[in-house]
Amino acid sequence: MLQIITTQALAACRLSAWILIVLYFQVCTSGVRAQELAAERLYGWDFRAEDDANLDQWPDGWQRRRDRQHPGFIKIGLAPRNAAEDLLAREAQFTLARIDHAWHTGRWDGNYIPEVIPKAVAQKMDRYVFNNCVTIQMDGSAAELISPKFPLEAEYAYSMSAEVAAQALGGHRAYIELQLLDEQEQIVGTLTTPPISGSTDWQFVETEVSRKLDPALTWGRLHIKVEPNENLVFTGEAFFDSIYVYRLPRLSLTTPLTHHLARPGEAFQVSCAAMGITNLASKVAFELRDWQGKLVREEAIDLLGLPSQPAPETSKPADPSTKSHLVAKLKNAINGVAHWDLKIDEPGLYSVQVRLGSGRGEFRQRKILVGVLDPKPLRGGPFGWSIPEFGATVQPEDVPKLVEQFGAGVFKFPVWFDYADIHSADNLVSMVEQLQNLGVICVGRFDRPPPTQLHVFGDGPEANFALSVFRNPELWVPHVEPVLTRMGLKMNWFQLGADDDLSFMSHPDLTAGLTEIRRHMQAYSQDLSLALAWTWVDPLPQDGEPAWNAISYQATPPLSAEELATYAQSVQRKNSVWININPLSRSDYSLPERVKDLVERMIVVKQTNLMAAFVNDPFNSEDGLFDEQRNLTEMLIPWYSLVASIGEAEFIGSISMPNGSQNYAFDSAEGGVMILWNESPTSEGLYLGKQVTAIDVWGRNVEVVEVQTESGRQEQRIEVGTMPIIVRGVNADVIRWRQSFEVKITNLASTIAIEQALPFELSNTFPQAVSGTLRLYSPTLLPKGNFQLPIQLMAQATEEKEFTISVRSDASAGTHRLRFDFDIVTDIPHQFSVYREIALGTGDVIFSWRAMRNQDSFITLEWEVLNNTPEAVSFDCKVFPAGLPYSRFQVVQAMPGTTTRKLNLPIPQGNEGEIWIRCEEIGTGRILNYRVQPP
């Protein structure tokens, strides 16, 4: 038989063989990708010949969407992924048919032309060689292709992958959506691939794994979509291929910890339950990571399986066209559980993640948050919560303990109950009594009437707005009176409308309207205080005495700390301002951004002395403190740390720190607190108090190192980064002293050998008299010497003093740092430093310098003089390169404004010493020194 295969046949074989080898390799590699998903491929569409039985270039069973947005003129169909390869493969197909003919007849016939490609050859070519895809040629509008529905089982998780490409698709975005449907084909979930646009080569895309277990899940359906974006480009092509739906084991992580919070050193357990596992030897790989994602601990735990049982066959009548696309069927599925014992000593936010499987079959599918915190009862000050409704997540009886543990100084809740519901009224009264015993201000919100009373106020959503509800006293008074009679004796704050109900803003005469409402309500609550919602950008009515006691300002999106400070400063009655202080959305911002923003806004609340700042709906996972199951979110521990530190503290202000860290100081009965951070990591060294400790916002200890300075003074050194640090044990009197200390001038004259006065004012912020000494240091500005003054001040006294100084002959013009070292005694000794800045030179003439290397042996010194005087100025300048002879040039008659010149200096490569430039004003003797670092 081998002798029959001629040279021509061998050549034809080579032509066909390389195609088969290449395509076989592609098939193998695509299999590896699926294996890496550790999922069972359930359905698949490769758009081969078997997907187009009637050869109409349309995938069998798929339908296109037709409406005004999805017109029929857009071309959709099956086409080769590579037209040239497809043509070559079809030519090779005939050669393979001749080889098949020779194999069966025993002779080679080079002129043989098959009438029909043998079935075996056609099947192998379609499976391994021909490579079609769905092609959509856009011409404006949108396009959508919908697959037949296929059965799914709710016990499992699902994902979908595909290969996609685009050509000049600038005005559209293309993606695939897996819709999860119930028995009536209503959507219960969607999984979407990342969209592509523009010109994109073939790439692999995949969806997330479905997380939520929905018992109603019955069907799945694929939607290939191409939708317009904002770009005014109408044409382009999108390509889709190799669409696979995967079935995965469904995992769940649980812990018995209340709120998922453990105390430091407390032993607890995390359990991973798995449904639909096929490997009886499966292990669960647990990982413990910190808030930054760094691995803290890991361990592989055997999965303890329950008795195996075959997967039930579905009785759902699948679409016949999906039958051939059912790739696999789950066998011998088991359920199992693995338990991980944990004990974490360091406070903070952690995540427990799991990977299931072994080797290349591993995949990460589940994560839960666990916090380590030792909560102690605390008061929230102006920081509070607003509960939209009571229900499955939280009930009135749950609130007092939550508030006591996690801090809410003000609590807002829906107060409008059905007067026939005695049980609800009793629960609310009990809750209010317990909260008031904790020092919490309670605010009852009249937002939505009880269901039994809705008909009284009309139909439609507008009928429930506060403006509509409280328009007619004959309607609302009989229904509000029982609530006020019961609750008005316990509390006096009430809000009209929900937190986002801005309907009163459209009241034609707000003052008169609220006055009328107040008159009726005060019949049942004598000390009534009313609040209503408003926006920052709309002015309040100014006609007479306000009829409200507080305004709950709303902003969407949330104001930044800077914006909040600006708006808050513009309000005259800050003690009547309520704001929303919800964390930023977890979907739109990173965790560091969310934490820092919350810290900054909480500081502004204390800075501006606002009355209340609420987290609206604290029990939601998107921007709340707890999730819907009352477990912690990422923001609970930072909230707790801030409320515990500054909730009831008084804002003092900020001080100048050696390395410029941003800081905010507070004073309270428990001692002084400082919150600080820096845009760039740095080390701050200064005296803050006798017993200083520090934590980060997660409650983890931050090292505070006690160091001794060159002058023998004790101070603390703290490593400061971009995330806020909370320093405790700060001496508030020292902070106030630093703040009150004032240097009375901003500039020193740059004249040599002339003594100058440096006046300053200091105030005694200690409750006792002080005595001691003050020393002044500035190595870059002052010559070595003993600049020292005695200090003696009575309590709360203020005094002006001055140092007599002379400036160093080589001191550079510009800003210098002054360090004032205080060594004083009250009832105990205190040693601390105060930092200030002063400018050398009056600023009427300013030089700017820039050094650029233009050759190995030359540097170009470009200088600019800004003359702010009305007269021309002239300077005699000397340039002193390190280790080289000096050069000299003159600035002659530099007119008012800016003058720019260049000077070439012979400074060889490798000379890295700084260049000292000394300019003496001709006629006055004024000296301006500058230092420039060579490139």
VEXLO-668933 format. One record per residue (C-alpha): y, x, z; residue in one letter. Coordinates in steps of 0.1 Angstrom, whole numbers, plus 2048, in hexadecimal, padded with zeros to 3 digits. Each point is the difference from the previous one (the first is absolute). Layout:
REM residues N
YXZa...
REM end
This chain:
REM residues 935
800800800m81881D808l7FC80D7DDq80D7DF7F2i822805811i8138137E6t81F815804t8157E27F7q7F07EC81Ba80781B819l8248017F6a8027DB805a7EF803821c81A81A80Br81C7E77F6l7F17E5814s7F581581Da82280D80Aw80C7DC802i7E37F6816l80581F817i8257FA805v7FC7DB806l7E2806817y815818815f81B7E5802q7E77E780Cv7F381881Ac82380980Dt80A7DB802s7E17FB815g80B81B818v8217EE805r7EF7E0809a7E9812818q81E80F811e80C7DC808l7E07FC815a7FF7DD7F2a7E77EC7ECe80C7F97DDr7FC7DA7FEl8107F67DFy80C8147E3g8107FC7DEw7FF81E7E8d8097EA7E2f7E380D7EBr7EF7EC7E4a7ED7EB819e8227F380Dd8097F47DDd7E17ED7F4a8117EE7E3n81381F7F4l8227EF803d81081E811q8047EB820w7ED805821p7E87E4805d8097E681Ag82480E805w81E7E97FAq8248087FAr81C7EE813r8167EB7E9r8227F380Bd8258077FAr7FE821812q7DF80A7F0h8047F77DAp7E28017E8g8108177E7f7FA81F816i7E28127F2k7E2804818i7DD80B7F7g7E681B801l8068217EEa7F2824801p80F81681Br80081C7E6n8007F57DCa7F78227F1a7E2804818e7F57DD7F9d8008067DAl7ED820804l7E77EE817a7FA7E57E6r7F98197E6e7E8812817a7EF7DE807q7F37FF7DCf7F2824803t7EE7F6820l7F27E27EEa7F28177E5r7F081681Bi7F17E1810d7F37F67DDh7F18237FBa7F07FF822w7EE7DF7F9h7F78077DBt7F7824803g81780C7E4r8258087FDw8147ED7E6d82480C7FDg8097E37E9n7F37E6818y81B7E6808i7F57E881Dp8097DC7FAe8017FB826v80581A81Bi7DF801814p8047ED820k7F781E816a81A8167EFv81A7E5802a7FB7FA825q801825808k81F8067EBm8117E2810d7F780C823r8088257FDy8178057E2v8157E37F5f81D7FC818n8157E07FDn81C7F4816c8177E2804v8208077EDt8207EB806i81D8067E7q81F7F3811m81E7F17EEd8157F381Dg7F57E581As7DF805813a7DB8007FAa7E27F7816e7DB8027FAl7E97ED818i7DB808806s7E57E7807p7FB7F9825k7E3811812f7EF7FA821p80B81481Fl7F47FE824e8187FE81Da7EB818816e80A81E7EBy81F8137F7a80A8067DCy8148177EAs8068057DBm80681E7EAs8098047DBa80D8197E7e8227F97F1v81880F7E7a8227F77F1a8148097E1q8267FC7FFa7FD7E4819l82380680Fg80A7DC804g7E07F3810h7E880981Cr7DA7FC7FCa7E67FB81Cy7E07ED808i7FC7E781Ce7E07F6811l8057DD80Eq7EA7F581Dl7FB7DA7FEl7F17E4815d7E87E57F4e81D7ED7F0q80C8207EFe81F803817q80B823807i7F780D822v8098257F8g8098187E5t7FA8247F9l8168127E6t7FF8217EFt8208167FFp8157F67E2p8068187E3i81C8007E6s80F8177E6g7E78177EEs7E2809816t7E08107F7d7DF7F180Bw7FE800826q7EA7F281Bf8107E6816v7F17EC81De80A7E6819t7FF801826e7E17F3811v8027DB80As805800826r8027DC80Bk7E07ED806l8067DD7F1d7E27E9804p80D7EB7E2a7FB81D7E7l7E97F37E5t80B80E7DEw81281D7F0g8148027E0r81181C7EEl8237FD7F1h80D81B7E8i8267FD800k81D80F7EDv8227F480Ee8248087F6p816816816n825804801e8018187E2n80A7F17DFl7E280D7EDv7EB7E67F0f7E48127EEt7E481780Cg7DA800805e7EA7FE81Ea7DB809801f7E57F6819f7DC80B803d7E3806818s8097E5819i7E87FF81Dy7FE7EA81Fv7F081081Fy7F07F281Er803813820l7F37FC824p81A7EF815r80A81381Fl8137F581Fs80D81481Dl8057F2822t80780B823t8017EC820p82181080Bl81B7E6807t81B8047E6h7EC81F7F4h81181381Cl7EE819817a80E81281Er7FF8277FEp7DC80B809g7F27DD7FEe7DD7FD7F0a7FD7E67E5f7EA7F97E2q8077F97DBv7E57ED7EDs7FB8007DAc7ED7E27F3a7F28027DCa7F37E47EAm7ED8057E0g7F3824806i7E380B7EAt7F982280Fn7EC7FD820l809824809a8267FA7FEs817811817k8237F6809v81981D800a81B7F981Af8218127FFe81C80081Al8228097F2r82380280Fd81F7ED7F3w80581B7E6q7DD7FD7F3g7F482180Fk7DB801809l7FB800826v7DB7FA802r7E37F57EAe7DC7F6806e7E37F17EBa7EE7E4811i7DF7F07F4d8037DD7F4l7E97E9814l7F37E77E7g7F57DD806l7DF7F37F0p8048037DBs7FF7E17EAq8027FC7DAp8217F67F2a7FF7DB7F9p8017F67DBe81E7ED7F7t7FD7DD7F4s8238007F1k7FE7F97DAp81181F7F1a8108007DFd7E580A7E6p81681A7F1s801813822t7DA802803k7FC81F7EAs81C811814h7EE7FD822l7F8825804v7EE800822a7F27EA81Bk801808824l7DE805810k7F4802825n8247FD80Da803805826i81B7FC81An80681A81Ag81880E81Av80A82280Da812807821h81781E806w809808824d82380E804l81780D81Bk82380C7F7i81581381Ad8218047EDe8167E17FBp8097F77DDg7F77EB7E1l7DE8077F0y7EB7F17E5s7DB7FD7FFv7F28027DCq7DC7FD7F3v7ED80D7E3r7DE7F27F9l7E48127EDg7F78247FAs80881B7E6g8127F47E1r7FA7DC80Ag81980181Ce81F7E9800f81B7F8818r8057DB804q80D7F6823r81B80B818k80D7F2821i81D80C816l7FA809824v81C809818g7FE81581Fv81B7F5818l8047FB825d8177E1800p8137FA820k8167E1807p8228057F1l81F7EC7F9r80C7FE7DCg8267FE805g80F7F17E0p7E08057ECf7EC7E07FBg7E77EC7ECw8047DF7EDs7E07EC7FCi8017E97E2p7E57EA80De7E47FD819f7DD7FE7F2g7DF8147FBa812821804t8137FB81Fv8037E381Aq81B7FC81Bp7E780C81Be7FB8217EDd8258097FFv80A80B824p7E581C801k80880C7DDl826801808v7FA812820e7E981A7F0q8138077E0f8247F8807g8167E37F6a8207FA814g8087E07ECv7E67E77F4f8077E67E6k7E67E47FAf7FD7DD7F0p8087E881Cv7FF7DE7EEw7E17EF80Df7F47DC7FDd80B7EF821y7DE7EF801a7EF822800d801807825i7E881E7FDh8178137E8s81F7F9816a7EE80D81Fd7F58207EEn8238077F4l80F7FA822v7E6817810s80781B7E6m8257FF805v7FC802826e7EA81F7FDq8178107E7l81F7FA815q7EE81081En7FD81F7EAl8258007F9g7FC7F37DCv81B7EA7F0i7EF7E27EFc80E7F07E1v7F37DE7F5g8027FA7DBr8047DD7F2f7F48077DDd7E57E77F4r7FA7DE810p7DD7F980Bp7E97F17E4p8027DE812t8268007FCq80480E7DDl8037DD7F0h81F7F9815v81481B7EEf7F67F87DCg7E98107E6d8038217EDg80682480Cp8257FB804e7FB7E4819a7F381B819n81E8167FEf814801820a81F7F27EFl7ED7E27F5s7ED7FB820v81F801816f8177ED7E9r7FB7DD810n7FF7FF826p7F07DE800e7E18107F0l7FD821811w80C7F9824v7E37E980Ap7E781A7F5h81281F80Ev8097F0821e7DC80280Ep7FE8257F7v822808810l7F87EB81Ft7E1815805r80B8227F4m8267FE807g7F9805825l7ED8207F9k8158117E6m8227FC7F0n7FE8137DEw7F67EB7E1f8028087DBq8067E67E6l7E98067E3g7E681B7F7a80A8247FDd8047FE7DBd8107DD800d8238067F3l8087DC7FAs81D7FF819f8138187EAm8067E37E8s80E7E981Bh8227F37F5p80E802824d7E9816815l81580181Ft8037DA803a7DC7FB7F7g7F381881Al8187F281At7F17DE7FBe7DC80E802i809813820r80F7E080Fr7DF7ED7FDh7EB81D80Bm81480981Fq7F87DE80Ea7DD80F807y809825803s821807811q8008267FBd7F77FC7DBl80381F7E9s7FC7FA7DBl7F68187E4a7FC7FC7DAl7F78167E3a81A8107E9w80381C7E7t814820804w8147FC7E0v80D7DD806d81D7FD818p7FE7E881El8197E3803p81F80B813q80D7DD809d804800825g7E880981Ce7DD8067F3p7E87E4808a7E28187FFw7F781B81An7EC8177E9a7FB8067DBi7DE80C7F4s8098157E2y7E68037E4q7FE8197E3a7E78037E3t7F781C7FBp80580D823p820814806l7FD825804s80C80F821a82080B7F0e8077DE7F1e7F77EF821l819816813a81B7F87E7t7FB7DB802y7FB800825a821813806q8127E57EBs7F67E4818v8187FA81Cq7E87EF818r7E3819800k7F17F081Fn7FA7E07EBs7ED8117E3v7DB7FD7FAw7EF8137E4i7DE8037EFn7F1822806i7DE7FD7EFn7F08207F4p8028087DBl7E47F27EBs7E0814801r7FA7F97DBs82180F7F5d80681D817y7ED81D80Fs7F8801825l81881C808p81C7ED7EEe7F87E0813r7FF811822v8208147FBk8127E17F3d7F57EB81El80B81C818v8228037F0e8077DA800r7F57FD824m81881C809i81C7ED7EEv7F97E1815v80681481Fk81E8137F1q8127DF7F7t7F57ED81Fn7F27E37ECl7F27E3815m7DD7FD7F0a7EB80F7E5a7E07EC7F6f7E18097EFv7FA7DF7EDn7DB7F77FFd7F381F812p7DC7F57F8f7FE8087DBn7F18207F1s81B8057E6e81F806815d7F67F6824g7F381181Fl7DE7F0800f7EA7F37E4d7F47DB7FEe7E3808818q81880E81Ar7F58237FAn81A81C7FEl81180A7DFt80E8227FAe8217F680Fm7F57F4822l7FF822812i82280C7F2p80E7DE80Bw7F1804823y80C824803s8247F77F6l8027E1816v7F281381Ea81981C7FBs8217EE7F7i7FA7DB805g8157FD81Fe8128217FDa8258057FAe80A8127E0f814820809i8068107DEg7F78207EEs806824806i80381F7EAs7DF8137FFm7FB8257F7p7ED7F87E0n8107DF7F8g7E57E8809s80A7DC7FFq7FE7F2824n8087E1814y802800826a7FA7E3818f8027FC826d7EB7E8815s7F47FB823a7E18157F7e81581D7F3g81080D7E1g7EF7FE7DEv8088117DFm7F27F77DEi80381C7E6l7F480B7DEw80B8187E4n7FE7FD7DAe7F0823800s7E880C81Bp812816819t7FF80C824s81B7F4818e80881481Fg8177F281Al8017F4824y7F87DB804l7F57FC824g7EA80D81Ck7E07ED7F7q8007F97DBv7E27F27EDt7FC7F47DCa7EA7E97ECi7FF7F57DCd8037DC7F6v7DA7FD802w80080A824g7F28237FBr80D81C815n8198187EFv80282380Fe81F808813v803826807v81580D81Ce8118207F4v81981880Eq81E80A7EAt80E8237FCe81A7F781As7E57F6819g8057DA7FDr7E37E7800q7FD7E87E3e7E67EB7EEq7F38087DDr7F27E37EBi7F28007DDe8127E47EDv7F47F17DFg8087E37EAt7EF7E7816m8127F5820p7F8810821i8077EE821i80C81881Cv7FF7F4823r80E80E821g8218077EFv81D805817n8197E57F5a81D80F814d7FC8217ECv7FE7EC7E0i8217EE809r810821809w7F780E7DEr80E7E17EFq821800813s8078257FBf81A8047E5e80F81E7EFv8247F67F9k8058137DFi7EC8027E0t80D8217F1n80882380Bl8198167EEa7EF81D7EEs81981A80Bt7F382180Fi80980D822a8147E180Bi7F47ED81Ee7FC7DB7FCq7FA7E3817a7E07EB7FEl8087E0814p7E57E880Bf7FB7E2816e7E37FA817l7F77E2816s7EA7FF81En7E57E67F7t7EC807820f8047E881Ep80881F816q81A81B7FFa7F781F7EBv808825802s7F581E7EDg8098157E1t8037FB7DAl7F981C7E7r8088007DBl7EA8117E5y8038027DAs7F28207F3p80D7FA7DCt8237F880Bl808812821l7FE82480Ap7EA80A81Ck8107F9821g8007EA81En80F7DE7F8f7FC7EF821q8137E5814l7FA7F0822p7F97DA803i8077E981Dq8027DB7FAl7FE7E1816m7E97E47F6a80B7EE7E0q81D8187FDa80D80D7DEt8128217FBe80E8147E3e7FB8267FFk80281B7E6e7F08227F7f81681C7F3t7EE8107E4i8048187E3s7EB7FE7E0v7E981B7F3r8108157E4s7E27F97EAd7FB7DB809a7F97EC7E1s8177E47F6a7F07DE804g7ED7EE81Bt7F381181Fh7EB7F381Dr80D802823l7E880081Er80F7F6821f7E880981Cd8057EC820f7F280D822d80A7E5819i7F47F1820v8007DC80Ct7E67F781Ad7E98177EBi80881D7E8p8037F87DAh8008197E4q8067F37DDf8128077DFs8177EB7EBv8048087DBy81F7FA7EBr80D80C7DFe82280E7F6i80E80C7DFa80F8237FCl81E7FC7E9g8187E47FCt7F07F37E0g8208047ECd7EF81B7EAv7DB7FF7FBi7EA81A7EDf7DE7F77F1s7E881B7F5w7E18017EAr7EC8207F7a7EB8017E0m7EB81E7F3r8068067DBn7F08227FDq7E9816815d81E81480Cs81C7E6800f8097E0813i81A7E87F4t8157F381El8107DF7F6e81C7F5818w8157E1802e81F7FC815v80D7DE80Al825802808n80A7E1814n82480D806t81E7F87EAp8068257FAe7ED81C7EDa7EB817816v7F58247FBs7E3813811f7F5824800d7D97FE801c7E681B808k7DB7FB7F8v7E7813816f7DD8007F1p7E680B81Aa7FC8267FFg8178047E1l82480A7FCp8197E3801y8127F17E3s8237F2800r8127E57ECf81F7E9805q8067DC7FDv8237FE7F2v8167E1801q7E47E6803a8127E07F9m7FA7DF813p7DF7F27F6g7E18137F6t7FE8237F0t7DF80F7F5t7F88247F7r7E28177FCk7F982480Bl7E38177F5n7F281681Cl7E981D7FCp7E57F6819i7DC80B7F6p7E27EA801q7EF801822g820802815n7FC7E1814e81B80581Bg81B7E6802e8228077EFi81E800817w8217F57F0i820805813r8207F07F2c822807810e81D7EA7F6e81C8147F3i81F7FC815g7F17EE81Et7E381680Bg7E97E3802r7DB80A7FCi7E57EB7F0l7DD80F802n7E27F37EDy7DC80A7FCr7EB7FA7E1v7DA8067FCq7F88117DFp7E57F07EAp
REM end
